[in-house]
Amino acid sequence: MMRIRMRNWLLTLGLSFVLLCLGIVMPVEAAYSGSGSDIMLQGFHWNSWQYGTWNSITNHANDIDNAGFTMVWFPPASAATDDCGYLPNQWYNLNSNHGSESELRAAVSALNNRGIKAIADIVINHRVGTTDWADFSNPAFDDNSDAVTSDDEWGYGTGNYDTGDGYSAGRDLDHTYYDVQTEIQYWMNWLKNDVGFKGWRYDYVKGYSGYYNGLYNDSTTPYFSVGEFWPDITGDYYASGDNVNYHRQKLMDWIDATGGKSTAFDFTTKWQLMLATSRSEYWRLQDSSGGPIGAIGWWPQMSVTFLDNHDTGPSPNGGQEHWPFESSHLGKGYAYILTHPGTPCVYWPHYFDWGSDLQNTIKTLISLRKEKGITSTSSVSIQAADSSKYAAIVNNSLAVKIGPGNWSPGSGWNLRASGNEWAVWTQ
């Protein structure tokens, strides 16, 4: 049965009974999704290692705190054969291209001392050997061959078939194998209890069943968990409305697979927000039921909104340029995600490297979000969504407009912030 997610403000007992009669399945109980008031900073970009990532986080700890961020996502901390850390070999070796183990621990402590939670990037879909394809060490598995899926490119894996998509750059780990599960849980608990990380960002979760993310979260009890499940866009790239429901449904299915124990990045919102701002098609941001178009319209508590990350962002500013948000529309993009439900994530270059105007915009929007008590589950009442503008009242206390069209929330509202084709009012 297709799991359709209804907006959270509709989740009342009476409506639940009606939906049950109609055969619509409501969300499973959610866990490891933070306080609801969190704002995350991605603390790196693809080339951060060239500048000393750990020291950079430490040196900016006061700025991060003053901006109002409550969580910082770190890149992979373990030693790896690639520059950024996404081909890990020795999990317990914390001397990497990003800096030494002592520098990493100092960065985590600098945030913890300010009440900011460090989120570790967990790469467990795949692993590479120390000198060969699969000579895993630090730790080794009871049987390194059994730890690798039998359909991996190595050709010598004796584990079960992969429970997700393959990844040719590394050996696909067999998460059904007891020792893979055990070693992952030991290592993650060590990162939490010894190093000081408070939560997890799981890399490439399409590569194995989401069930195991739920298992690992239950065994490590993180404050926050988010998975990088990047659904393919099939068919028309310029689809909108109900024609993109398949895309956010894939996000819902993955969250369900975890048992509702991890949030997911809202790639659907990024997709439609990029098209809305670049093509002046703001009607894209409203679905057929009248709510937000992305995952935030179906399960906002479990949705992490963002504009760019180390993979999607433009290459001149430290990204791999796989799917960059147009730089001229970043102000409107942040005016949207920082005023709407979900847990927003800000990209490091946008805040620290893009100039004072964008930094001040982001900082002001974070302050207004906190002032008006907007959370991951705040209500959204869309007032306009057409070719020239999108406007909404959020949490009954903040109004936002993006796009060139004119709109005002009316009397009793005070303009608090504005920029190029965006504005925010509060009561």
N, C-alpha and C positions, 0 to 999 in steps of 0.2 A: 504494500500500500504506500502511496506517495505521502510523505510527511510534510504537510503544509504548515508553515509557522505563521501564526496570527500575531498581530502586534500586542505587546505586553499589556497595554492599558485595556485590552479586551478580556483579559484573563480573570474573569469573575466566575463564581460558582455557577450562577445561572447559565451563563454562556457556555461554560465547559460542558454542562449537561446537554445543551442543544447541539454542540459540536460532536459530542460523543454519539448522539443519536444519528447525526449525519455521517458518521464514520470518519471524521477528521481527527487525527491523532495529535494530541498536545505535546509540548516539549517534556522530555524527561527532566528530572531535577538537575539543576546546574551546580557545579562545584569548581573551586580553584579559579574563580573569576575576579578576585580582588574585592575591594570594598564597594565598587560601583562608582567611586569618585576619582579613580586613578587617571593620570595622564602620563603616558610613557614617552621617553625620548630614546630613539635609536642612537646609541652612543658611538657610532662609527660609520664609515662608508667603506667601499671596496679597497681603497688605498690607504686607509688610516694607519695600517701597520708601518708605512714608510715614515710616519711622524711620531711613533711611540704611542699606541692607543691607550695603554694603561695610564701612562703619565699625563696624557691629554685629559682623560676623565678626571684624574686627581686634581689637576690644575684648574679645571673648570667646575669643580664640585660646588663652590659657592654660587657661581652663575646658574648652575642647574637648579640649585635649591631656591635661589631668588626668583627664578622663572616660574616656579610652582610645579615642576615635574615631581612625580611621586615614585616613578620607576625608571630605570635605565637598562636598556637591552645591550648586553655585551656581545662582542663577536665570540666565536668558539675559542675557548681558553687553552685547549690542549695543543701539544706539539702536532704538527701536520706537515705534509709534503707540499702543500700549496701555500701561497703567501697569506691569504686571509684566514685560513684555518678550516676549510670545509672538506679537506681530505685528511682526517685525523689518523694518526697511527698509535701514539702512546697516550692513552687517556689521562694517566696520572702524572705525566710530565707537563708541568705548567710553564715551562720556559718555551716561549713561542716567538714568532715574528712580531707579535704585538708588544712584547716586553718580557721581563723576567717574572718568575713566580712571586718574588717579593714585591715587584711593582704592581702585579695583579692584585695581590692581597691588600696592598696599600689603597688601590683604587676602590675596591669593594668596601674597605673600612671607612674610607672618606665619605662614601655615600651612606653607609649604615649609621655612621655617627651623626648624620643629618636627617635621619629618618627616611631616607630614600632607598628603595629596594632594588638591589642588583639582580637582573634577570639574565641567566646564563643561556647561551645558544647551544642546544643539545643536538649533536650530529650523531645519530645512532642508526640511520637507515643503512649506512655503509661505513667501511673502514678500510684502510690500506695497511700493508705489511711494513715492517721496519726496513728490510732490505729486499724483499721479494713480494709476490702478489699477496700472500696471506700468512706471512710469518709474524703473526700478531704477538706483541709483547707489552708488558706494563699496562694492562694485564694480558696474559695469554688466556685462551679458553681451555677447558679440559680436553677438547679436541677441536683444533682450528678448522679442520675440514668439515666437521659436523656443524660448525658455527656459520658456514657459508651456504647459501641456498644452492640447491642442485642445478638450478637453471642460470647461475651466474656465469659471466663470460670467462672466468678463470678456468672452468672445465673440470675442476677437481673437488668442488663442493659436494658434500654428501648429506647436506641437510634437506629439509623439506622444500617444496616449491615456494617461491617468493609469495608473500601474502599481499603484495602491492606491485607497483611498477618497478622495472629494473633501472639500474643506474650504472652505466658502463665505466665511469671513472674510478669506481671503488668496488670492493667486494660487498655484495648485498648480504647483510646479516640475516640469519634465520631466527626470527623472534619467537618461533615455537620451541626452540632449543632451550632447555632449562638453564644451561650455563650462560647463554647470551642474556637471558632475563636476569639471572642472579648478578652477573658482573655489572650490568647496566645499573641495577638498583643500588649495589654497593657504591659504585662510582658517583652516582647522582646524590646519594645521601652524604657522601664525603664532601662533594662540592657545597652542599647545603650546610652541613654541620661543622665542617672544618674550615672551608674557605669563606663561607658567609653568604652565598647566594640565597635569594629568597623565592626564586621562581624560575620557570623554564620557557624558552622559545624553542620549539621543536622544528628542526630543519627538514625539509622535503618529506613531509608525512604521507605524501602520495605513494611512497615507496614501501609501505608496510601497513598492515591493518591498524585502524585507529583504536581498536580494542587494547592494543599494547600501550598506547599513550595513557589510556585510563588506568591500566594496571600500574604503570610506572608512577603516575601521579598519586594513586592510592598508597603506594609504598614509600613515597617521599613527602607527601602532603605539602605541596608548594603553596605559597600565597597566591601565585598567579601562574597560569599556563596558557600559552597560545601556540597554535600550530600553523605552519606555513603550508596550507593546502591551496594551491594555485590552480583553479579549474581551467581547463582548456575552453576557449571561446570557439564554439563550433557554428558553422553556418555564417550568417550575416554579422559582420563586425559592428554594423550600425543598427542592430536590433534594439528594441526598447520595449518597455511595458511587459506584458505577460510573456513576450518572446525571449526575455532574459531570465525567466523564472528557473529554467533548467540549470542555469549557472549558480544562482544562490541556493538552489536545492542541493547541489553537490556539496556546498559548504555545510548545509544542515545535516546531510547524510553523514559527513565526516564527524561532526560534533556528536551526533547520535551514536556513531560507532565507538566513540570514547566513553559512552555512557553519560554524556553531558558533563564530562570532567575536564574539558579544555575549551577555551575560546579559540576562534579562528580569525585570521586576517580577512577583512571584508573586501575581497577583490572585486566583487560586483559593484559596490559603491565607487571604488576607484575608477572602474571602467566607465560607468555611466556619468560620473561627475566630470571626468576628462572630456567626454563627448559633449556634455551639456555646456561646459564653459568655453570650449574651443569652437563650437559650432553655433553658439547661442540657441541651444535647444533645451531650455530649462524644464520643459515638460517631461523630460526624461527622468527627473528626480522624484516623480510621483507614480506609484503603481496603481493598478486598476481598482484597488480597494481604498485608495486615498491616502496611503501611508508612504514612507520613504521606500525607494526602489531597492536598496541593497539588502544585505543580510540584516542590517539594523531595522528593517521593516518587518522582519519575521522573528528574530531572536536577538534583540539589541544587547542583552546582558552578556551574550557569548560572542559578540562581534567586536573586532579591533579595527577601527578605521585608520586610513593612512593615505598619503598622496604619493610618496615614493619611498624606496628603500635602496639598499646597496646593489640589488639586482636591477631594479627598474630605472633608477635615477640616471641623469645625463652624465656621460663620461668626463666632461671637463670638471665636474665637481664630485668625482669619486664614485660614480656609479658605473654599472656595466651597460647602461643605455638600452635595456631590453624593452622598456615601456614607459618612458619618462612623461611626467605631467608637464604640460607646457609652462615654462617659467613665467610668462606674462600673466598667468591666471592663478598663481600660487596663493595670492592674497584671498581671492574668492574661495579657493579650495579650502584653506584653513578657516575662513569664516564659516564654512559649512560644517566641517568635521568637528571643530572645537565648540560649536554651539549645539550639536546634535547628540542623541544618545549613541551608545557604543562606548568603547574605551579608545580615545584618540591616541595615535602614535605620531610624533613629530620626528622628521628626518634631521640628523645632525647638521649636514651642510645647509639646510634651509634656515636653521636657527643661528649657527655660528659662522657660516661662510658666505651667506648670500647678501649680507649688507644690513645696516641698522634698520632700514624701513621694514623689511620682512621680519626681522627679529622683534622689533617693537610691536608689530601687528600680532605676532604669535603670543608674545608676552601679555599684551592687553586682552586678547581673546581668552587666554587661560585665566586671567584674573577675573574677567566677567563670568566665565563658566563657574568658577568657584564661588563668586559672590552670590550668584543666583541659584546655587545648589543644583546645577545640572549634573545628572549622573548617567550611567550607562542605560538606565531604564526610564529616563524622563519622557514625558508625553510630547508628541509633535502634532500640531494642528497646521496643516499646510493651507496657506491663504491664497497663494497664486503659484502657478506653474505653467508658463507659456513660453513663447519664442523669445521673449526679452527679459524674463525675470523668474526667479523663484523666491517665495517669501513664506515664512513659517513663524508661528509662535511656539516656543519650546518651554516646557515646564510652567506654562501660564505666567511666565515672568520675564521672558526675554524674546525679542523679535529680531529676525535676521532677514535681510534681503541681499541676494546676489544677482548680478546681471545688470545691463544698462537701463532696463525699464524702470519707470517711476513707481514707487509704492511707499506707503506710510502706514504704520499700525494705528494711527489716529491719536486722539487726545489722551492725555494721561501717560504718554510714553516719552522718555527722554533719550535723545540720540547720544550714545556713549562712545561709539567708535565708528570710523568709516575709512574707506580707501577707494581704490580704483574699482568702481562698479560693485561695491559691497557696503553694507551698513548694518549696525547693531543698535537696538534700542532696549532699554529696560524700564520697568514700571517703578 
